[in-house]
Amino acid sequence: MIILETDRFFLREFEAIDASSLFLLNSDEEVLRYTGDKPFDSIQHASLFLEKYDHYRKHGFGRWAVVDKLTGEFTGWCGLKYHEQQDEVDVGYRFFKRCWNRGYATETAAACLVYGFERLGIESIIGRAMKANSASIRVFEKVGMHFGHEFLFDGHEGLVYLKLADKQ
């Protein structure tokens, strides 16, 4: 099910067929470098993760597969996530290294912000990044987010960026 579309991509809910791509994406140490996540042990574990992923059902949104319109290739994911303990929504993304420095994160994150504000009525969306992750910080700034505060992220200095819905 396609959730939204950008110039180059379709963003859709994860499907069972994404397990091998998700496994490969999370197997790259450089891709995971600033995430705090661990790689999946196997494609089966990635598949189990997808089976248990209930964010769409619980919240009406989540992280979405980013699929190249021309090739149909899974390039990574981008989307929104609700954090119950903090009562906040964040935008996040992860792409294969071969897709870095092409504006994919900026293009899809911007679309997710618009979707969150205009379609879902969310009033504020944050982005979290380790302070050392200058690429993600640039993405947040390019999509109009502003520095909010520092926090501790898995033992590392982290930054929170924020964007508020436009009140017309």
C-alpha positions as a Markdown table, in Angstrom:
| # | Residue | x | y | z |
|---|---|---|---|---|
| 1 | Met | 0.0 | 0.0 | 0.0 |
| 2 | Ile | 1.6 | 3.3 | -1.1 |
| 3 | Ile | 1.4 | 5.9 | 1.6 |
| 4 | Leu | 3.0 | 8.8 | -0.2 |
| 5 | Glu | 5.0 | 9.7 | -3.3 |
| 6 | Thr | 7.9 | 12.0 | -4.0 |
| 7 | Asp | 9.5 | 12.9 | -7.3 |
| 8 | Arg | 11.7 | 9.8 | -7.2 |
| 9 | Phe | 10.1 | 7.4 | -4.7 |
| 10 | Phe | 7.0 | 5.6 | -3.4 |
| 11 | Leu | 6.8 | 5.2 | 0.3 |
| 12 | Arg | 4.8 | 2.2 | 1.3 |
| 13 | Glu | 4.2 | 0.0 | 4.3 |
| 14 | Phe | 6.7 | -2.7 | 4.9 |
| 15 | Glu | 5.8 | -6.1 | 3.4 |
| 16 | Ala | 7.2 | -9.6 | 4.0 |
| 17 | Ile | 9.2 | -9.4 | 0.8 |
| 18 | Asp | 11.3 | -6.6 | 2.4 |
| 19 | Ala | 12.9 | -9.0 | 4.9 |
| 20 | Ser | 16.0 | -9.7 | 2.9 |
| 21 | Ser | 16.5 | -6.0 | 2.0 |
| 22 | Leu | 16.1 | -5.0 | 5.6 |
| 23 | Phe | 18.5 | -7.7 | 6.7 |
| 24 | Leu | 21.1 | -6.4 | 4.2 |
| 25 | Leu | 20.6 | -2.8 | 5.1 |
| 26 | Asn | 21.1 | -3.5 | 8.8 |
| 27 | Ser | 24.1 | -5.7 | 8.1 |
| 28 | Asp | 26.2 | -2.7 | 7.1 |
| 29 | Glu | 28.2 | -1.4 | 10.1 |
| 30 | Glu | 28.5 | 2.0 | 8.5 |
| 31 | Val | 24.7 | 2.3 | 8.0 |
| 32 | Leu | 24.2 | 1.4 | 11.7 |
| 33 | Arg | 27.1 | 3.5 | 13.0 |
| 34 | Tyr | 25.0 | 6.3 | 14.5 |
| 35 | Thr | 21.8 | 4.4 | 15.2 |
| 36 | Gly | 22.4 | 2.4 | 18.3 |
| 37 | Asp | 20.8 | -0.6 | 16.6 |
| 38 | Lys | 22.3 | -4.0 | 16.2 |
| 39 | Pro | 22.3 | -6.0 | 13.0 |
| 40 | Phe | 19.7 | -8.7 | 12.5 |
| 41 | Asp | 21.1 | -12.2 | 13.1 |
| 42 | Ser | 19.5 | -13.6 | 10.0 |
| 43 | Ile | 16.9 | -12.9 | 7.3 |
| 44 | Gln | 14.5 | -14.8 | 9.5 |
| 45 | His | 15.0 | -12.4 | 12.3 |
| 46 | Ala | 14.3 | -9.5 | 9.9 |
| 47 | Ser | 11.2 | -11.3 | 8.8 |
| 48 | Leu | 10.0 | -11.8 | 12.4 |
| 49 | Phe | 10.6 | -8.1 | 13.0 |
| 50 | Leu | 8.4 | -7.2 | 10.1 |
| 51 | Glu | 5.7 | -9.6 | 11.3 |
| 52 | Lys | 5.6 | -8.0 | 14.7 |
| 53 | Tyr | 5.9 | -4.4 | 13.5 |
| 54 | Asp | 2.5 | -3.0 | 14.7 |
| 55 | His | 3.1 | 0.7 | 14.4 |
| 56 | Tyr | 0.7 | 1.1 | 11.4 |
| 57 | Arg | -2.1 | -0.6 | 13.3 |
| 58 | Lys | -1.5 | 1.1 | 16.6 |
| 59 | His | -0.8 | 4.6 | 15.4 |
| 60 | Gly | -1.9 | 4.9 | 11.7 |
| 61 | Phe | 1.7 | 5.6 | 10.5 |
| 62 | Gly | 5.2 | 4.2 | 10.9 |
| 63 | Arg | 8.5 | 3.7 | 9.1 |
| 64 | Trp | 7.9 | 3.1 | 5.4 |
| 65 | Ala | 9.8 | 1.3 | 2.7 |
| 66 | Val | 11.3 | 3.7 | 0.2 |
| 67 | Val | 11.0 | 2.3 | -3.3 |
| 68 | Asp | 12.6 | 3.8 | -6.4 |
| 69 | Lys | 9.8 | 4.7 | -8.8 |
| 70 | Leu | 11.9 | 3.8 | -11.9 |
| 71 | Thr | 13.5 | 0.5 | -10.8 |
| 72 | Gly | 11.2 | -0.7 | -8.1 |
| 73 | Glu | 14.3 | -1.1 | -5.9 |
| 74 | Phe | 14.1 | -1.0 | -2.1 |
| 75 | Thr | 16.5 | 1.8 | -1.2 |
| 76 | Gly | 15.9 | 2.1 | 2.5 |
| 77 | Trp | 13.2 | 3.4 | 4.8 |
| 78 | Cys | 11.9 | 6.7 | 6.1 |
| 79 | Gly | 8.9 | 7.6 | 8.2 |
| 80 | Leu | 7.4 | 8.6 | 11.4 |
| 81 | Lys | 7.5 | 6.9 | 14.8 |
| 82 | Tyr | 5.4 | 7.6 | 17.9 |
| 83 | His | 7.2 | 7.3 | 21.2 |
| 84 | Glu | 4.7 | 6.7 | 23.9 |
| 85 | Gln | 6.9 | 7.4 | 26.9 |
| 86 | Gln | 7.8 | 10.9 | 25.6 |
| 87 | Asp | 4.5 | 11.5 | 23.8 |
| 88 | Glu | 6.3 | 12.6 | 20.7 |
| 89 | Val | 6.7 | 11.7 | 17.0 |
| 90 | Asp | 10.0 | 11.6 | 15.3 |
| 91 | Val | 11.1 | 11.4 | 11.7 |
| 92 | Gly | 13.7 | 8.8 | 10.9 |
| 93 | Tyr | 15.4 | 7.3 | 7.8 |
| 94 | Arg | 18.0 | 4.7 | 6.8 |
| 95 | Phe | 19.4 | 4.1 | 3.3 |
| 96 | Phe | 21.9 | 1.7 | 1.7 |
| 97 | Lys | 25.3 | 3.4 | 1.4 |
| 98 | Arg | 25.1 | 3.4 | -2.4 |
| 99 | Cys | 22.1 | 5.8 | -1.9 |
| 100 | Trp | 23.9 | 8.3 | 0.3 |
| 101 | Asn | 24.7 | 11.8 | -0.8 |
| 102 | Arg | 21.9 | 11.8 | -3.4 |
| 103 | Gly | 19.3 | 13.8 | -1.4 |
| 104 | Tyr | 17.1 | 10.7 | -0.7 |
| 105 | Ala | 16.9 | 11.3 | 3.0 |
| 106 | Thr | 16.0 | 15.0 | 2.5 |
| 107 | Glu | 13.4 | 14.3 | -0.1 |
| 108 | Thr | 11.6 | 11.5 | 1.8 |
| 109 | Ala | 11.9 | 13.2 | 5.3 |
| 110 | Ala | 10.4 | 16.4 | 3.9 |
| 111 | Ala | 7.5 | 14.4 | 2.4 |
| 112 | Cys | 7.0 | 12.6 | 5.8 |
| 113 | Leu | 6.9 | 15.9 | 7.6 |
| 114 | Val | 4.3 | 17.3 | 5.2 |
| 115 | Tyr | 2.3 | 14.1 | 5.6 |
| 116 | Gly | 2.5 | 14.2 | 9.4 |
| 117 | Phe | 1.4 | 17.8 | 9.6 |
| 118 | Glu | -1.2 | 18.0 | 6.9 |
| 119 | Arg | -2.6 | 14.5 | 6.7 |
| 120 | Leu | -2.2 | 13.3 | 10.3 |
| 121 | Gly | -2.6 | 16.6 | 12.1 |
| 122 | Ile | 0.6 | 16.2 | 14.2 |
| 123 | Glu | 1.6 | 19.4 | 15.8 |
| 124 | Ser | 5.3 | 18.8 | 16.2 |
| 125 | Ile | 7.8 | 16.4 | 14.9 |
| 126 | Ile | 11.4 | 15.9 | 16.2 |
| 127 | Gly | 14.5 | 14.3 | 14.7 |
| 128 | Arg | 17.2 | 12.7 | 16.9 |
| 129 | Ala | 20.8 | 12.2 | 15.9 |
| 130 | Met | 24.2 | 11.6 | 17.5 |
| 131 | Lys | 26.1 | 14.9 | 17.6 |
| 132 | Ala | 28.8 | 13.2 | 15.4 |
| 133 | Asn | 26.3 | 12.4 | 12.7 |
| 134 | Ser | 26.7 | 15.6 | 10.7 |
| 135 | Ala | 24.9 | 14.1 | 7.6 |
| 136 | Ser | 21.6 | 13.6 | 9.6 |
| 137 | Ile | 21.9 | 17.0 | 11.2 |
| 138 | Arg | 22.2 | 18.5 | 7.7 |
| 139 | Val | 19.1 | 16.6 | 6.6 |
| 140 | Phe | 17.1 | 18.0 | 9.6 |
| 141 | Glu | 18.2 | 21.5 | 8.8 |
| 142 | Lys | 17.4 | 21.2 | 5.1 |
| 143 | Val | 13.8 | 20.1 | 5.9 |
| 144 | Gly | 13.3 | 23.1 | 8.1 |
| 145 | Met | 13.9 | 21.6 | 11.5 |
| 146 | His | 15.6 | 23.6 | 14.2 |
| 147 | Phe | 17.9 | 22.6 | 17.1 |
| 148 | Gly | 15.9 | 21.9 | 20.2 |
| 149 | His | 18.2 | 20.5 | 22.9 |
| 150 | Glu | 21.0 | 18.0 | 23.6 |
| 151 | Phe | 20.5 | 14.5 | 25.1 |
| 152 | Leu | 22.4 | 11.4 | 25.9 |
| 153 | Phe | 22.0 | 8.8 | 23.0 |
| 154 | Asp | 23.4 | 5.4 | 23.9 |
| 155 | Gly | 26.2 | 6.9 | 25.8 |
| 156 | His | 27.0 | 9.5 | 23.1 |
| 157 | Glu | 26.1 | 13.2 | 22.8 |
| 158 | Gly | 22.9 | 13.5 | 20.9 |
| 159 | Leu | 20.9 | 16.4 | 19.4 |
| 160 | Val | 17.1 | 16.8 | 19.1 |
| 161 | Tyr | 15.8 | 18.9 | 16.2 |
| 162 | Leu | 12.2 | 20.1 | 16.0 |
| 163 | Lys | 9.7 | 21.3 | 13.5 |
| 164 | Leu | 6.2 | 22.7 | 14.4 |
| 165 | Ala | 3.2 | 22.5 | 12.2 |
| 166 | Asp | 2.3 | 25.8 | 10.4 |
| 167 | Lys | -0.8 | 27.3 | 12.0 |
| 168 | Gln | -2.6 | 29.1 | 9.3 |
